[in-house]
Amino acid sequence: MIYSVIFSVCLLLVLFLDANNKIELSNRFCACIYTFIVPHFPLMIVYLWAEKKEIGFGAWILMLCIVMFQLYSTLRLHFLPFRKNRTESRRIGIEYGGYLLMRLSCIGLLSQIVFYLFFYIGNAAVDMQKLFPFIITTNRFYLTFDIIYTCIFLWLFLANGTIRILCTCYRLGVVKRILICLWMWIPVVNLFLLRIVSRAAKDEYDIALERHLNETMRVGTDCCATKYPIIMVHGIGFRDLKFFNYWGRMPRLLIENGATIYYGHQNAWGTIEDNAAKIAQTIDRALAETGAAKVNIIAHSKGGLDSRYLISKLGYEEKVASLTTMSTPHRGSALIDLLNKLPDWCYRLIAGWFDRSFATMGDEKPDCYHASKQLAPAYCEKFNEQTADSPLVFYQSYTSVMHGMFSDSLLSIPYLFMKLLTHEKNDGLVAVSSAKWGAFKGVFENTKKRGLSHGDMIDLKREDIKGFDILEKYVQIVEELKNRGF
């Protein structure tokens, strides 16, 4: 009787503390205790029900407390694994809850291994049954029931956590999701897959938390409110689309911090000369709408060459305060030399297909053949000689490097070719030496194996990369332009 009362009071106390947000059942300490004892509650109920005539009224009280605690804690953990989502993002909250549930199930697996090894090795169950008659049993039926229920109990937490992450984690991508679903059912292999899934969720939560803290510190500062509006100029093969932003999540973040953003709206496969003319129209419109005297240009890839031609050849040096190039092949890309080895008829055939395809998307004068050849090292050498920098414009450049061909699945083959051709670090399309122009501000790379690719420089896949936050870096770049008086 006394043991039943004490155990009932403990359960009610835990319920009270959790309901009042004084403890968190999903943290490591509580999870160890929770998964060590709670999976055996149904066994306790079965045992108490079977023995209730001998135990007496205390059994009814204990059974009621056990049922209340089991229902409350299980539902609470499944639907609300944690209550302090400091990122203020519902998606991240759901995802991190999945990580906590996966961790809870893994802790539970280890705790149950300890439980059964400790209590059921030799005659330990016989001795411990006298002290813990509600949990420890030598009855084969009770024991079998207990093992089956414990496995189901922990598996449901694991399944819930995995589903949460697969449905919300951006880092996994479509291919990884498919592979995980196909291979998840293979023993041992699924352990490695679960590790990948949980690590991806934890990394994404950590990045989101750090980003949220940075955003909180910047509230009200308008750190990106530059004197002149910003023109964001895309690279080759893309357009400024309404429903898919070439620059990913960066424009929204810059605008939230006070920036005024315009887009180049040049053609995807336009030549340098044609695209420069299109960018000029955007600049004229931006100056007319804002009343500013100049603009700042942030250009990616070939957009940097378009912008340099605009400044030096179209007389826009007095309308541009600064040009920031991101992974621009100022000295060309070795990949174009490789493509030039194709027969000319084949090159033109492929280029013609691109022209027809992008013409349907809105390109006014697509010219893939000549636009791509303008990225050849020999052409860029002549371009640099004929297109001198203006002393009225501040030029700066950045680039990134991949740490291996598997850093980015989209650019793994181009990276390998670039490495073989140049023997130099590159981002999959542009070598570091080619990207340097004006005041070179450095190479973006994280401390992990992944590195940063040509597409990562514009947040192309909307992927949060541990060890480097490209969104935060753009905020710093624009903030520096503001501090320079631009």
C-alpha positions in Angstrom: 0.0 0.0 0.0 2.7 2.5 1.0 4.7 1.8 -2.2 1.6 2.4 -4.3 0.9 5.8 -2.6 4.5 6.9 -2.9 4.7 6.0 -6.6 1.3 7.6 -7.3 2.5 10.9 -5.7 5.7 10.9 -7.8 3.7 10.5 -11.0 1.3 13.3 -10.1 4.2 15.5 -9.2 5.9 14.9 -12.5 2.5 15.7 -14.3 2.2 18.9 -12.4 5.8 20.0 -13.1 5.5 19.3 -16.8 2.1 20.9 -17.1 3.5 24.0 -15.6 6.5 24.0 -17.8 9.0 23.4 -15.0 10.5 20.3 -16.6 11.0 19.1 -20.2 10.4 15.4 -20.7 12.4 15.4 -23.9 15.7 16.6 -22.5 18.4 14.0 -21.9 18.1 13.6 -18.2 14.3 13.2 -18.2 14.4 11.1 -21.3 16.7 8.6 -19.6 14.4 8.2 -16.6 11.2 8.3 -18.7 12.2 5.7 -21.2 13.6 3.4 -18.5 10.4 3.2 -16.5 7.4 4.4 -18.6 7.5 1.6 -21.3 6.7 -0.9 -18.5 3.6 0.9 -17.2 1.2 -1.4 -19.2 2.9 -4.4 -17.5 2.2 -2.7 -14.2 -1.4 -2.2 -15.0 -1.8 -5.8 -16.2 -0.1 -7.0 -13.0 -2.1 -4.8 -10.7 -5.4 -5.8 -12.4 -4.5 -9.5 -12.1 -3.4 -9.1 -8.4 -5.8 -6.3 -7.3 -7.7 -8.5 -4.8 -4.5 -9.2 -2.9 -3.0 -5.6 -3.2 -6.2 -3.8 -2.3 -7.4 -0.2 -2.7 -3.9 1.1 -3.4 -3.8 -0.8 -6.7 -6.8 1.2 -7.9 -5.2 4.5 -7.1 -1.9 3.5 -8.7 -3.6 2.2 -11.8 -5.5 5.5 -12.2 -2.3 7.5 -11.9 -0.4 5.3 -14.3 -3.2 5.6 -17.0 -3.3 9.4 -16.5 0.5 9.7 -16.8 0.8 7.4 -19.7 -1.9 9.1 -21.7 -0.7 12.6 -20.9 3.1 12.1 -21.4 2.7 10.0 -24.6 0.3 12.5 -26.3 2.4 15.5 -25.1 5.6 14.1 -26.5 4.1 13.0 -29.8 2.3 16.3 -30.5 4.5 18.7 -28.6 8.0 17.3 -28.1 9.3 20.6 -26.8 7.7 24.0 -25.9 10.5 26.6 -26.3 11.1 27.1 -30.0 13.5 30.0 -30.0 13.7 30.2 -33.8 10.0 31.3 -34.0 9.7 29.2 -37.2 6.9 26.6 -37.1 8.7 24.4 -39.7 11.9 24.4 -37.7 10.0 23.7 -34.5 8.3 20.6 -36.1 11.7 19.5 -37.5 13.6 19.9 -34.2 10.7 18.1 -32.4 11.4 15.2 -34.8 15.0 15.2 -33.8 14.1 15.1 -30.1 11.7 12.2 -30.7 14.4 10.3 -32.5 16.9 11.0 -29.7 14.2 9.9 -27.2 13.7 6.6 -28.9 17.5 6.0 -29.1 17.9 6.8 -25.5 15.0 4.4 -24.8 16.6 1.6 -26.7 19.8 1.9 -24.7 18.0 2.2 -21.4 15.9 -0.9 -22.2 19.0 -2.9 -23.1 20.4 -1.9 -19.7 17.1 -2.7 -18.0 16.8 -6.2 -19.4 20.5 -7.0 -19.0 20.5 -5.8 -15.4 17.3 -7.4 -14.2 17.1 -10.6 -16.3 20.7 -11.9 -16.2 20.9 -15.0 -14.1 18.5 -14.9 -11.2 18.4 -11.1 -10.8 14.7 -10.9 -11.6 13.9 -13.3 -8.8 15.7 -11.1 -6.3 14.5 -7.7 -7.6 10.9 -8.9 -7.9 10.6 -8.7 -4.1 11.5 -5.0 -4.2 9.8 -4.0 -7.5 6.9 -6.4 -7.9 5.1 -4.1 -10.3 7.9 -3.9 -12.9 10.1 -7.0 -12.5 8.5 -10.4 -13.3 9.6 -13.9 -14.1 6.2 -14.8 -15.6 6.9 -15.6 -19.3 3.6 -14.2 -20.5 4.1 -10.9 -18.7 7.7 -10.7 -19.9 6.8 -11.3 -23.5 4.0 -8.8 -23.4 6.3 -6.2 -21.8 9.0 -6.7 -24.5 6.5 -6.4 -27.4 4.9 -3.3 -26.0 8.2 -1.6 -25.2 9.4 -2.1 -28.8 6.2 -0.7 -30.2 6.3 2.2 -27.7 9.8 3.3 -28.7 9.3 2.6 -32.4 6.3 5.0 -32.6 8.5 7.8 -31.2 11.1 6.9 -33.8 8.6 6.8 -36.7 7.0 10.1 -35.6 10.4 11.8 -35.4 11.5 10.5 -38.8 8.3 11.5 -40.5 8.6 15.0 -39.0 12.1 15.5 -40.3 11.5 14.0 -43.8 8.5 16.3 -44.3 10.2 19.5 -43.1 14.0 19.3 -43.5 15.4 21.3 -46.4 18.9 19.9 -46.1 17.8 16.4 -47.1 16.6 17.2 -50.6 14.4 15.0 -52.8 17.1 12.5 -53.8 18.1 11.8 -50.2 14.5 11.5 -49.1 13.8 8.9 -51.8 17.0 6.9 -50.8 16.1 7.0 -47.2 12.5 5.7 -47.8 13.9 2.9 -50.0 16.7 1.8 -47.7 15.2 2.5 -44.3 13.9 -1.0 -44.0 17.3 -2.7 -44.2 18.7 -3.6 -40.7 22.0 -1.9 -39.8 21.8 0.4 -42.9 18.8 2.1 -41.3 21.0 3.0 -38.4 23.3 5.0 -40.6 20.3 6.6 -42.4 18.7 7.6 -39.1 22.0 9.2 -38.1 22.0 11.2 -41.3 18.4 12.3 -40.8 18.8 13.3 -37.2 22.1 15.2 -37.9 20.5 17.1 -40.7 17.6 18.2 -38.5 20.0 19.2 -35.6 22.2 21.2 -38.0 19.3 23.0 -39.5 17.9 23.9 -36.1 21.3 25.2 -34.9 21.6 27.4 -38.1 18.1 28.7 -37.7 18.6 29.5 -34.1 21.9 31.4 -34.8 20.2 33.3 -37.7 17.2 34.2 -35.5 19.5 35.6 -32.8 21.3 37.7 -35.4 18.0 39.0 -36.8 16.9 39.8 -33.3 20.0 41.8 -32.6 19.5 43.8 -35.9 15.9 44.7 -35.3 15.4 48.4 -35.8 19.0 49.0 -37.0 18.3 49.1 -40.8 21.8 47.9 -41.3 21.2 47.3 -45.0 19.7 50.7 -45.8 22.3 51.8 -48.2 22.4 55.3 -49.7 21.9 54.0 -53.2 19.5 51.2 -54.3 20.9 47.7 -55.0 20.7 46.1 -58.4 21.1 42.3 -58.2 22.3 40.9 -61.5 22.0 37.2 -62.3 24.3 34.9 -64.2 24.1 33.0 -67.4 21.3 30.4 -68.0 18.8 32.0 -65.6 16.1 34.7 -65.6 14.6 36.9 -62.9 11.4 34.9 -62.4 8.5 36.0 -60.3 7.9 32.8 -58.5 11.4 31.5 -58.3 14.0 34.0 -57.1 17.4 33.5 -58.5 18.9 34.9 -55.3 17.0 32.5 -53.0 16.1 33.9 -49.6 18.6 36.8 -49.6 16.6 39.6 -51.2 13.8 39.2 -48.6 16.4 39.3 -45.7 18.1 42.4 -47.2 14.8 44.2 -47.6 13.8 43.3 -44.1 16.9 45.1 -43.0 16.3 48.2 -45.0 17.7 47.6 -48.4 16.0 48.7 -51.6 16.3 45.9 -54.2 16.0 45.8 -58.0 16.8 43.0 -60.4 18.8 43.2 -63.6 16.2 41.5 -65.8 18.7 40.7 -68.5 18.4 37.7 -70.7 19.5 34.2 -69.7 21.5 33.6 -72.8 22.1 37.2 -73.9 25.6 38.4 -74.9 27.5 40.7 -72.7 26.6 43.7 -74.9 22.9 42.9 -75.1 22.6 42.2 -71.4 24.4 45.3 -70.4 21.8 47.3 -72.3 19.0 45.6 -70.4 20.7 46.3 -67.1 21.0 50.0 -68.1 17.2 50.2 -68.5 16.8 48.7 -65.0 19.2 51.3 -63.5 17.5 54.2 -65.2 14.2 53.0 -63.8 15.6 52.5 -60.3 17.1 56.0 -60.3 13.9 57.5 -61.5 11.7 55.8 -58.9 14.1 56.3 -55.9 15.5 59.7 -56.8 19.0 58.4 -56.0 22.1 59.6 -57.9 23.7 56.2 -58.2 23.2 52.4 -57.7 25.2 49.6 -56.1 25.4 46.4 -58.3 25.8 42.9 -56.8 26.4 40.6 -59.7 26.9 36.8 -59.8 28.8 34.8 -62.4 28.6 36.2 -65.9 26.5 39.1 -64.5 29.7 40.6 -63.3 31.0 40.8 -66.9 27.7 42.3 -68.1 28.0 44.9 -65.4 31.6 45.8 -66.1 30.8 46.4 -69.8 27.8 48.5 -68.7 30.1 50.7 -66.6 33.0 51.1 -68.9 31.4 50.9 -72.4 27.9 52.3 -72.0 28.9 55.4 -69.9 27.3 54.4 -66.6 30.3 55.0 -64.5 28.7 58.1 -63.0 25.5 56.1 -62.2 27.2 53.2 -60.4 28.8 53.7 -57.0 30.0 50.1 -56.5 30.2 46.7 -58.2 30.4 43.6 -56.1 31.0 40.4 -58.1 30.3 37.0 -56.8 32.1 34.1 -58.4 32.4 36.0 -61.7 34.8 34.4 -64.3 36.8 37.6 -64.9 39.5 35.5 -66.6 37.2 33.0 -68.1 36.3 29.4 -67.2 38.4 26.4 -68.4 35.1 24.5 -69.0 34.4 26.6 -72.0 37.8 25.6 -73.6 36.7 22.0 -73.0 33.3 22.6 -74.7 35.1 24.3 -77.6 36.6 21.0 -78.5 33.2 19.9 -79.6 32.6 20.1 -83.4 31.2 23.5 -84.2 28.0 22.0 -85.7 27.3 20.1 -82.5 28.0 23.2 -80.4 25.6 25.2 -82.5 23.0 22.4 -82.4 23.0 22.4 -78.6 23.0 26.2 -78.4 20.1 26.4 -80.8 18.0 24.1 -78.5 18.8 26.4 -75.5 17.8 29.5 -77.6 14.5 28.0 -78.6 13.7 26.9 -75.1 14.5 30.2 -73.4 12.8 32.2 -76.1 9.5 30.6 -74.9 10.4 31.8 -71.4 10.8 35.4 -72.4 14.4 35.8 -73.6 14.2 38.5 -76.3 17.5 37.7 -78.1 18.9 34.4 -76.8 22.3 33.7 -78.3 23.7 30.7 -76.3 26.4 30.1 -78.8 28.1 33.5 -78.5 27.1 34.2 -74.9 28.8 31.0 -73.7 31.9 31.5 -75.8 32.3 34.9 -74.2 33.3 33.0 -71.0 36.3 31.4 -72.6 39.7 32.5 -71.1 41.0 33.9 -74.4 37.9 36.0 -74.9 38.0 37.3 -71.3 41.7 38.2 -71.7 40.8 40.5 -74.6 37.7 41.7 -72.8 39.8 42.8 -69.8 42.2 44.7 -72.0 39.4 46.6 -73.7 37.2 47.1 -70.7 39.2 49.1 -68.2 37.8 49.7 -64.7 36.5 53.2 -64.0 38.2 55.2 -61.2 34.7 56.5 -60.2 33.5 53.0 -59.2 34.4 50.8 -56.2 35.1 47.3 -57.4 35.2 44.3 -55.0 34.9 40.5 -55.5 34.2 37.3 -53.6 34.2 33.6 -54.5 33.8 30.2 -53.0 35.3 26.7 -53.3 34.0 23.2 -53.1 35.9 20.7 -50.9 35.3 17.8 -53.3 33.2 16.6 -56.2 30.5 15.4 -53.8 30.1 18.9 -52.2 27.3 19.7 -54.6 25.6 17.0 -56.7 24.6 19.5 -59.4 28.2 20.5 -60.0 30.2 17.4 -59.2 31.2 16.6 -62.8 32.0 20.2 -63.7 34.1 20.5 -60.5 36.1 17.3 -61.4 36.8 18.7 -64.9 37.8 22.1 -63.5 40.2 20.4 -61.1 41.8 18.3 -63.8 42.1 21.2 -66.2 43.3 23.9 -63.8 44.6 22.0 -60.7 43.2 24.9 -58.7 40.5 25.3 -56.1 37.1 26.1 -57.7 33.4 26.4 -57.0 32.4 23.9 -59.7 32.5 26.4 -62.6 35.0 29.2 -61.7 38.6 29.0 -60.4 39.6 31.2 -57.5 42.2 33.1 -59.6 39.6 33.9 -62.3 37.1 35.3 -59.7 39.5 37.9 -58.3 38.8 41.4 -59.4 39.3 44.8 -57.8 39.4 44.6 -54.0 39.3 40.8 -53.5 37.6 40.2 -50.2 38.3 36.4 -49.9 37.0 32.9 -50.5 33.8 31.7 -48.9 34.2 28.2 -47.5 32.9 26.4 -44.4 34.9 24.2 -42.0 33.0 21.1 -43.0 33.6 18.6 -45.9 31.0 20.1 -48.1 32.4 23.5 -49.1 30.4 26.1 -51.0 29.6 25.8 -54.7 28.8 28.3 -57.5 25.1 27.8 -56.8 25.5 28.1 -53.0 26.8 31.7 -53.5 23.2 32.7 -54.5 21.3 30.3 -52.2 20.1 28.5 -55.3 18.9 25.4 -53.4 17.7 27.3 -50.3 19.9 25.0 -48.2 21.3 25.9 -44.8 25.0 24.8 -44.8 26.6 24.2 -41.4 29.7 26.2 -40.8 28.7 29.1 -43.1 25.6 31.2 -43.5 25.5 32.8 -46.9 22.5 34.9 -46.0 24.3 36.5 -43.1 27.3 37.1 -45.3 25.2 39.1 -47.8 23.9 41.2 -45.0 27.4 41.9 -43.9 28.4 42.8 -47.5 25.6 45.3 -47.9 26.2 46.7 -44.4 29.8 47.3 -45.4 28.6 49.1 -48.5 26.4 51.3 -46.3 29.3 52.0 -44.0 31.4 53.1 -47.0 28.8 55.7 -47.8 27.3 53.8 -50.8 
